[in-house]
Amino acid sequence: MSGTTTAATRCRRETGAGANRWVVLVVLCVSLLLVALDATVLHVAVPAVTEDLRPGAMELLWIVDVYPLVCASLLILFGTLGDRIGRRRVLLLGYALFGVASGIAALADNAQVLIGARALLGVGGAMIMPATLSILRQVFPDRRERALAIGIWSAVAAVGAAIGPLLGGFLLEHFWWGSVFLVNIPLMIVSLPIGRLLLPESRGEADGPWDVVGALMAAAGLFGLVLGVKRLGGGEAPFSPFTLAPLLVGGLMMAGFVRRQRRRKHPLVDLRMFSRPAFSTSVGCIVLAMLALVGLELIAAQYLQLVLGLSPLETGLRLLPLTVAAMAAGLAGAKLLRRFGPRTMVCFGFCLTAASVVTLTAMGTRDNTGLLLAGFVLLGFGLETTLFGAYESMLSEAPPAQSGGAAAIGETSYQLGAGIGIALLGSVMNAAYAPGLSSVPGVPSADSKAAGHSLGEAYEVAARLGGPVGGALRQAARNSFVHGLHVTLLVSAALLLLGAVMALRLPRVMDCGADTTAAAPESGPGRDSVPDPASGPADIPAPREVAETRVSA
């Protein structure tokens, strides 16, 4: 019996090590697709969940927010744990947890169970996301091929985020709200055995004990920071104790985490990576790009629905060109990176996005389909070009042994940038929108103040007032919203140009000769290894076949 088990294990390891790297990429992309889908698929199901489970206002907020909150908090913990115990092992455990949590969420009969299930989904997502990127880093030692793989990986992420609401809407038309979670289970049932068979195991250096205290400090600190940023983005007062306390506690925990890592001989995250200009600049570019993208998407969706009067489905279709352009940029990113280099590519992406944002300031209270189409296409292509170049440079700059931690840092930057973008651009929008409603003739001051909270609330107040006064308030609210949108777009353009200046610290050329040893097998008894490019299967290039390439920008 033991001999059979040993033989099966050896066969699995050899198959995983020798599997075609492009098949491995497909498995990793399916994993990412599920995580990206689950981040947005629930949004359209919120009304159905509210009607069925009757959650309170706070419970409903946690149902929506607990998944990204928990996921962002645990990325560093599980990213570095994968470096220690095996990235495939963490990924497969994430698959299993994701499937179980999806079943619990689908069958939840009260808000508390659904919140708990969504939290477990966040844990599973945090195990899956950095593992996919770090395994990709190991399977593709040639930087040129890795750039293409990252482009496909990022395009899949864009697809998942975009089709989440569309898939959710389709399922809700034919089934009950729990079906948006059940769709994960068959995919996870298939992914577990396929991943176990095909994915190679890899680990980082195992010097010293894993810093459990540091991992918990990072998780607690990120939880506090992300929670505080989300509350700011939700319109909470910045000096409210429920907003200020998480930010302060999170900031203190992260400061303690950084101090602890600098003092340890074997740190959880090697902070010396940030001393490399390419790595630290890439992380900053990811934050700025996501800051612009998420805030603009949120405001654009409100503009399309509340100002132009489009339905949710029509709004999704209008935003679809943005996603299609992002997919195209991801697939073309490898060639662009080889041709122009990281510095030029990321700078170009930021400048193109800034130009598209300035173009969109021509939007008014009337529909202009051509302008919106052109603006969204340029926006999607520019932002994905920026994110692709930044992710590729960050991952290539990190040591192979720290790829899990580096991937976790990149994903955490992504989540923090998204949260900060909603908070910052939302605040700019509100500051520019509210003053225009303070002096509408015939509207009482209390109603003017209520209308200044949001465009949707202004419409409710206008409907209640009725008559010419209500019509005047409604028109003033639409004009004020468009004015606020223009101000927000100009602020976004300034931030994007700041990102273009920041990107000047990136390398001018793409050096494809420095990473050929990235996939060297790791030594040590009982440890799985990734393929050795010098002696592995024929479909993986040997070091002598990977010529050093330097292309001037």
N, C-alpha and C positions, 0 to 999 in steps of 0.2 A: 504493500500500500504506500509506504513511504517512498519507495523507488519510483512508483508511478507519479506521485505528487511532485517529486524532485524533477522528473523528466518533463512534466507539464509546465512547471515553473521555468525550467531552462528554455523550453520551446517558446513560452510566452515572452521571455526576455529577449531571445534572439529575434523573434518576429517583431517585437516593438522596436528593437535597435535597428533592424534592417528595413522597416517599413518605408516606403517612398515618402519623402518629406512633404510632398504636395498632398498626399492622402492625410498625413498628420495635420497639415494646415486646414483641411476640410473639417476634420474632427474638432479642432480648436475653434474654428469659425462658427460651427453649430453651437458650441458651448457659449461663445460670446453672444450669439444671436438670441439665445434664451434669456440671458441676463439683461440684455438691452431691451428686449420685448417686455419683460416683467416690470421694468422701470416706468413704462408709459401705458401699458395695456389696461391698467385699472382706472385710468383717468375718466374714460367714457362710462365706466360701470358705477361710478360714485352715486349717481341718482338712484340706480336700482338697489345698490347696497343700502343706501339711506332708507329707502322705502321698506326693505325687507327686515333689516336688523334694527332700525330705529336707534342709531348711535347718537350720543350727545355731540355737541359741537367740538369738544376737545377730543372725544373718541374718534370722530370722523377725521380730524386733523392727523391723529396718530396713525389711522389706517392708511392714509395716503403717504405720510412722511417717514414712517418708521423703517420702511425698506431701504431707501437711499441713505437714511441717517445711520443705521446699523452697518450697512455695507461700507460706507465711507470710513467709519470708525475703525473697522477691523482689517482694512486692506494691508496696512503695514504689519500687523500681527501675523496674518496668514501668509503674506508674501515672504517674510523672513522665516517663518516656520517651514515653508516649502523648500527654501534654500537648505534648511537643516535636515529635515526628515525625508525629503523627496517631493518634487513638484508634482509628479503624476499622482502620487499617493494623496496629496492634499486636493488635487483636482477631482479625483474619483470620489473622495469623501464628500466634496462639495456637490457633485452630481447626486449622490444618494440623499443628502440632506435637502437639496433643492426639490427632488421628487417627492419626498415625504412631506415637506412643508407645503408643497402645492396641493397635495391631497387634503391636508388639514384645512387649508384656506378655502378650498372649494366646498367643503362640507361644514364650514363654520356656521353655527346657529346663533351666535351672539357676537357683539363687537369685540369683546375681550379675547375670544378665541381667534378671531381674524387678525387682531393686532399681534398676538403672539405668533401666529403662523407667518405673518408678513415679516416679523423680526427674524424668524428662522430662515426665511427666504433671503434676507439681508446677509445672514451669516454664510449661507451657501454661496451667494453671489460674491462675497468677499473672498471665499476660498477659490472660486473659479476664475475671477477676472485677472489677478496678477499671475496665476499659474499659466493661463493661456499665453500671455505675452512672454513670460520667462522661458517656457518650453519652446516657443517660437524662436527665441534668442539662441537656444542651444541647438535646435534642429537645423537652423540655417546659419552655418558658420561664415559663409561667403556673404559679405555685406551687400553686394549687388543683388543677390537672390533674396536676402533678408529684407531689403528695401521693398521689393515687389510683394513679399509676403505680408509685410506690415501695411502696405497699401490695400491689399485685399482684406486684411483684418479690420482696418479702419472703415473701409467701405461697408463691410457687414455690420459694423456698429451703427453706422448711419442708417442703414436699411432697417435694423431692428427698432431703433428709436422712432422711425417714421411710420412703420407699418403697425406698431403697437396699438395706437388708437383705432386704425382702420380695422385690424383684426378683432379688437374688442367690440367695435360697433357691429361687425358682421355676426359675431357669436351671440351678442345680446339680442339681435333680431330673431335668432332661431332657438336660442337656449336661455337658461337662467344665468345670473351673473357669475356663479361659480365656475362656469365653463371657461372663463378667461384664465383660470389657474389649471384646470384639468388638461389643457393642451400641452402643458410642460411634461406630464407624466410619461406618455408613450415615447417622447423624444429622449427623456432621461433613461428609460428602460433600455432603449437601443444604444444610447451613448455609453453607458457603463461597460458593457462587455466589449464594445468596439474600442473604447478608450483603453481598457485594460490590455487588450490584445495588441493595439497598434502604437500607442504612445510610448516613447522611450522614457525611462526614468533618469533623472539627473539631480544632482545636489551640489551645493556649494561646499566651501571648506568647513569642516566640523571642529575647528580649533576652539577649545574652551566650551563652557556650558552655554546653552541658549538662555538669553536674558529674559526670564519670565516677567520679572518686575518691570523691566523696560517696556516689554510688549504691552503689559496692562496699562502702564502710564501713557503710552502712545494711543491706545484705544480710548481711554478715558478723556485724554486731552482733545483728541479729534472729535469725540462725541460732543463735548462741550462746545467746541468752536463751531462745528457744523450746525448744532442745535441753535446756538445764538444767531448765526448768520441766517438760518432759515426763518427764525422769528422776525429778524429785521426785514427780510424779504417779504414776509407776510403782512407788513405794515405795523408791527408792534412798536411801541415807543422805545427808542434806543436806551433810555435810562430806567426802563421798567426792570424791577428785580428779576423777573423771569427771563429777561433778555440779557441783562448785564451779568447776572450770576454765572450762567453757563459760559459766557465769553471770558470772564475773569478766571474761573476755575480751569477752563480749557487752556487758556494762555499760560497759566502757571504750571499746569501739568506738562505742557509741551516744552516750556522752558526748562523744567526739571528733567525731562526726557533728553533734551539736547545736552544738558550739562552731564548727565549720567553717561551718555554715549561717548562723550569726549574723554571721560576719565577711565573708561573700561579698556582693558587690554584687548578683549575680543568683543567689540560692540555689536549690538543687534543690527544697526544700520551704520555703515561706514560713512560718517559725515564728511570725510575727506573728498568724497565724490563731488560735493558742492564747491570745493576749491577749484575744480576744473571748469573753466569758463563755458565750455560747450554744454556740460551737464546742467549747471545752475541756470544758464541762459535758456536752455530748452524748457526747464521746469517753469520759469517765468513766462515764457511764450505760451505754454499750455494754459496757464492761469488766465492770461490776458485774452487769448482767443476764446476760451469758454465763457469768460466774463461778458464778452460782446455777443456771442452766439445765443446763449440762453435768455439773456435779458431782451434781446431784440426779437427772438421768436415769440416770447410771451407777449410783448407789446404789439407785435405784428398780428398775432392771433386775435387780440382784443380789437385792433383797428379793423380787421376784416369782418368780424362779426358785429361789432357794436356801431361802427361808423358806416361801413358799406352795407351792413345788413345781410351778410352771407350766412348760410346755415353752417353747422359744424362740419358736415361732409364737404361742402363747397370750400370751407376754409382749409381743410386738410388737403384738398386737391390743389388749391392755390399755392400751398407751401410745399407741395410735392416736387416742383422743379428745383427747390433748394437741395432736397435730398438727392435727386438724380445728379445734379451738378457735383455734390460732395462725393458720390460714388465714382463719377468720372475722374475727379481729381485724385482719389485714392488709387484707382487703377493706373492712372498715368504718372503717379508720383515717383515711381522708381526711375523711369526714364528722365523725368525732370531733374531728379536729384543727381543722377549721374552726369547729366549735361551741364547743369548750372551750379551744383554744389549747395550745401546746406544754407550758407549765408544768403546767397541771392534768392534761393527758393523761398525761404521763410520771410525775408523782407518783401519779396514780390507778393506773397500771399497776404501779408498784412496790408500792403499798399492797395492791392486790388480790392480787398474787403472794405478798406476805408473809402475808396472811390465809389463802391456800390452803395455804401451807407449814405454818402453825400448825395448820390443820385436819387435815393429814396426820399430825400427831403422835399422832392417835388410832389409827393403824395398830398392830396387834398381831401375834401369831403366827398368828392365824386370818384367813381371807380375809373382807374386807368390801367387796363389789363396789360398792355404792352410794357408800361413802365415797371409794374410789379414783377412781371415775368423776367425782364432783363435784370432788375435789381436783385431778385432772389437767386437767379442763376449765377451772377457774379459773386454774390454773397456766399453761396454754398461752395463754389469752386475755390474762392480765395481762402475761406476759413479752413477747408479740408486740406488745402495745400500747406497752410501754416501748421496745422496740427500734425499732418504727416511728417513734414520735415523736422518738427520739434521732437516728436516721439522717436523717430528713427535716430536722430542725433543723440538723444538722451540714452536710449537703449544701447547704442553702439559704444558710447563713452563709458558706460558702467562696466566694471570687471565681470567676467562671466560668473564667478562665484557669488556675486551680489545681484544677479539679474532679477531674482524674485523681489528683493528689497527695492531695486530700481523701478521695476514695474509697478510695485505698490505705491512708490512716491509719485510716479506719473499719474496713476489712476486717482490718487488722493488729490493731487493738484487739479485734475479734471473736475472732481466733485466740488472742491472748494471754490474754484473759479466759477462754476455754475451757480453756487449759492451766493457768492459775493456779487455776481452779475445781476441776479434778481433783486438783491437788496439795494445795490448802488443805483442801477438804472431805474429801478422802481421808485426810489427816493427822488431822483432827478425828475422823473416823469410827474410825480405827485406835486413837487415844488413848482413846476412850470404850469401844471394844469389847474390847481386850486384857485389861484388869484383871479382867473378869468370869470369865476362864478360868484365873486363877492359883491358885485354891483349890478345884478340883473334887475331891471325895473319891475316892481310888483312882487318880487320874491322875498318872503320874510328871511331874516338873518339866519334863523335856525335851519330853514330849508336850504339856504345857500351853503351853510356849513356842511350839512349832510350830503348835498350834491357834490361838494368838493372832495369827498372821500374816493369816489370812483365814478367812471362814466355810467356803469350799470346802475349805481345808486341814484345818479342824477336823472336817469330815465324813469326810475320808480317815483322820484319826487315830482317830476314833470307830469307823469300820468295822474298822480294824485291831485295836483293843482288844476290840471286841465285848462281849457280855454287858451286865449292868447298868451297868458302868463306862462302856462306850461309849455306852449310851443316855443316861446322865447327862451326859456330855460334849456329846453332840449337842444335848440340850435346853438346857444352859447356853449353848452357842454361839448357838443361835437367840435366846434371851432377851437375850444380850449384844449381838447384832447389832441387835435391835429397839431396845434402849436407846441404842446408838450412833447409830442412825438418828434417834431423837428428838432427841438432842443436836445432831446435824448439821443437822437441820431448824431448830432454834431459832437456831443460828449463822447459817444462811442467812437466816432472817427478820430478824435484826439487821442483816445486810449490806444486805438489800433496803430496810429502813427508812432506813438511811444513804443509799442511793441516792435515796429519796424526798426526803430533806432536801437532797441535792445538786441535785436537779432544780428546787428553788426558784429557782435562778439563771437558769433558762431564761426566755425572753420570755413574758409573760402572754397575748399575742395573736398570732395568725398574720397577719403583714403580707403580703398578696398583691400589693401594689403595687410592691415594691422589685425584682422580678426580671424585669420585662418586657423589659429590654434584654439579658437573658442570652444570647439566641440570635442577637444581631446578627452579621451576617457579618463574617468577619475579612478584613482587607485584606492585600494582598501578592500578588506575581505567582505564579501556578501553585499557589495554595493553595485546596484545597476549602473550602467554608464550609457552615455549618448554615443552615437557612432563616431569612430575615429576616421577623420577624412583621409588619412594616409592609408588605412588598411580596410576601410568599411566597404559597403556595397558600391557598385559602379555608378549608381545614380547620384552619389555625393562626391563633389570634386575634391581631388587630392590637393594638398597645399601647393604642389608644383604647378597645378593647373590654374591656380588663382593668381593671376598676375597683379602686381601692384598698379593701380590705376589712379592717376591724378588728372583731373579735368579742371582746367581753369574756368572760373566763373565769367 
